[in-house]
Amino acid sequence: MSAGEPIVSFPLPKQGVIPVTQHLGAPAKVLVKRGDTVKTGQLIAQTAGFISANVHSPFTGKVKKVDQTTDASGYKRQAVIIDVDPQEQWEEGIDTSHDLLREITADAKEIVEKIKANGVVGLGGATFPSHVKLMVPEGKDIRYLIINGVECEPYLTNDHRLMLEKADEMMVGIQVLMKGLHVKKAIIGVEANKMDAIKHLKDKASHYEGITVEPLKVKYPQGGEKQLIKALINREVPSGKLPLDVGCVVNNVATAFAVYEAVQKNKPLIDRVLTVTGKKLLKTANLKVRIGTPVSQLLDHVGGLPEDTGKIVSGGPMTGKALTTTEVPVVKGTAGILVMDREEAWKATPRPCIRCAKCTQVCPQGLEPYLLHQYGEMKRTEEAEYDGIMDCIECGSCNYTCPSARPLLEYIRYGKAETGQMIRNRKSN
Amino acid sequence: MDQVILSAVVSLGAIGGTAAIILYFVARQFKVIEDPRIDLVDDKLPAANCGGCGYAGCRAFAEALVKTGDLDNLYCPVGGNDLVAEIAPILGVEASEKAPQVAVLRCNGTREHAVPKVNYDGPRSCAWAHSLFAGEAGCPNGCLGLNDCVRSCDFHAMYTDKDTGLPVVVEENCVACGACVDACPRSIIEIRPQGKKSRRIYVTCVNTEKGAPAKKSCQVACIGCGKCVKECPFEAITLQNNLAYIDPHKCKLCRKCAPVCPTGCILELNFPPRKVKPKTGKTPDQKVGKERNTTEDDSKAAESQSAKSQSQNSDNSPKPDDKPGKRASDSDSAPENTEK
């Protein structure tokens, strides 16, 4: 729907709210205080712990306050609120030109350091800190770098646009990642419904060594890393293991672009491309937005909310999360804003399970959603663990297919959280 | 023919006899010595197996009772004091009276007080909703109204009020087993002493936010101003994380705290109406208690009384977190026009 819309840079907001928890893992530690002036790209919160990421100021301006603000769920999270100065001043050492820098001067160690310093996280949706992925433990043999060009969900087109418009930068980013990982082969997996992107990338990839582009069958959830590995190199990631264990590292195309900017231009992750879409919107858009911009301004840009808005979802229709208010900022993990009308947002009343086993047929991980759902509901975490609840990738296929409209994914997610807690407790004891 | 019968009887009798002798010795050898009082106590227990005592079931509780003989610390909330009186002679110990307890809901976020700003259409489970978002009204600590507690109750002591959307405890049926306390993901329900004539005073709020955001999501939220703490002559009220808590064991039910509360989050239950009648009608929003009649005169009188009591309790000086005047402007902010 929005695949034809070129990426537009979104203007700076008057005020930006930058949460310190934009990634998976420990919240970053705030370095600035009220009244401080910050430059664009300045470090404002530092990593705290192994799995954590730096947060940089996306704006030039004054820190209004460091306070608890309401996030999309309604709970309070710590954030830095900045009054934005329209006159931008960039932090020194950041290359803001649009020249393509092909030559990679950094060595593997520097690459990891730069990615870490510039706060790059996985932009596919999980926001896993990227530098952790590059720190391959001793004894693991990595053969392939897999680049995820499968748009993770229907409706979203931000990755598609990025592949068309920033292919060169992306290729350099992939080369940087390959150098960081010491791998010789990189495969970009793109679904066959984006033929223009495949053609364009193939054309570009011929100029770079070791990068191939593979068209993939169009199906959901192809964008899950385990599914992608299976489709591209026909290996299955065993239960409880990581892609590392089958010799792969998977990164998103947007992450590859962010890596290019971080390593070649020394630019921290302060903006991202996202899709604003919806059937009833006046127009749809792919926007390059600074982190911290309120979602309400993005919606104003596309002509405001239609009257029969049922839900505003951050992310895609399958795994996205509904927003409780539009006064929430764009964060590193916001891949898109989807406005659903009432009809789309309507949910049927759950009826009893009829044991049709449709959910087990569609589960890409080969699990039994109907069973895990009940374990989740009953809080029977030990049985849930035995039956592989932790392998669920939360794609939502079971929910989509259920003829009884049962809230399978919801309870599985809940059970997964409880089981994860149980496992962590067991480890710490 | 006779011989067939005779041989059958003799041989079967011999087998039976041998088996009986073996069984006799085996039984003696492997005899499990069990205190006969366990069975006696078990018979008296209500056999509800609710787990309210903290044991796996009534039998396990009976074993623990007989083993320790400790009637002061082991208590069956279902059987109550009557049961203690029955069991005490079996165990040969003195029966001690325990104050009856009851579950109370520490939230008054009705649809009127805490106006829903978003619509929730997910699974009807508090546990899931709690992990997902703050709640329809935006209060991160308040009742979600999805009835996990009502479903957990084995004694028909809870139901949901359709108008307010909040669960209600039926005092007559409640045995204070604590199942609802465990079921609530937000720890809103508390087991408190029932009190004489069921008279109780407690704070009907568990919101730990500061005054302004708390009041934004709910009109009757505790804003942590500390007025009640100053007012209390018995040091029964403590303020932690912007939230007042009344210690039921220190509280003497003097009713001085409720009138000074600017939001009306202190609930007085089953008290007779106050004597001083209201003169003029500039009362703060206090719809909590059924029998509440608070006036400005009343609170002034209470204040003068508190001045006396304060001089006695000089170390009773908490800091008010927010001033009440600030809050009035926050409370009238319009709900967001977004839907979930």
Boltz contact constraints between the chains, C-beta under 6 A:
constraints:
  - contact:
      token1: [A, 73]
      token2: [B, 133]
      max_distance: 6.0
  - contact:
      token1: [A, 74]
      token2: [B, 133]
      max_distance: 6.0
  - contact:
      token1: [A, 74]
      token2: [B, 134]
      max_distance: 6.0
  - contact:
      token1: [A, 74]
      token2: [B, 138]
      max_distance: 6.0
  - contact:
      token1: [A, 75]
      token2: [B, 134]
      max_distance: 6.0
  - contact:
      token1: [A, 75]
      token2: [B, 140]
      max_distance: 6.0
  - contact:
      token1: [A, 322]
      token2: [B, 340]
      max_distance: 6.0
  - contact:
      token1: [A, 324]
      token2: [B, 118]
      max_distance: 6.0
  - contact:
      token1: [A, 324]
      token2: [B, 133]
      max_distance: 6.0
  - contact:
      token1: [A, 324]
      token2: [B, 340]
      max_distance: 6.0
  - contact:
      token1: [A, 325]
      token2: [B, 336]
      max_distance: 6.0
  - contact:
      token1: [A, 325]
      token2: [B, 338]
      max_distance: 6.0
  - contact:
      token1: [A, 326]
      token2: [B, 338]
      max_distance: 6.0
  - contact:
      token1: [A, 347]
      token2: [B, 121]
      max_distance: 6.0
  - contact:
      token1: [A, 407]
      token2: [B, 123]
      max_distance: 6.0
  - contact:
      token1: [A, 410]
      token2: [B, 122]
      max_distance: 6.0
  - contact:
      token1: [A, 410]
      token2: [B, 123]
      max_distance: 6.0
  - contact:
      token1: [A, 410]
      token2: [B, 128]
      max_distance: 6.0
  - contact:
      token1: [A, 414]
      token2: [B, 128]
      max_distance: 6.0
  - contact:
      token1: [A, 414]
      token2: [B, 131]
      max_distance: 6.0
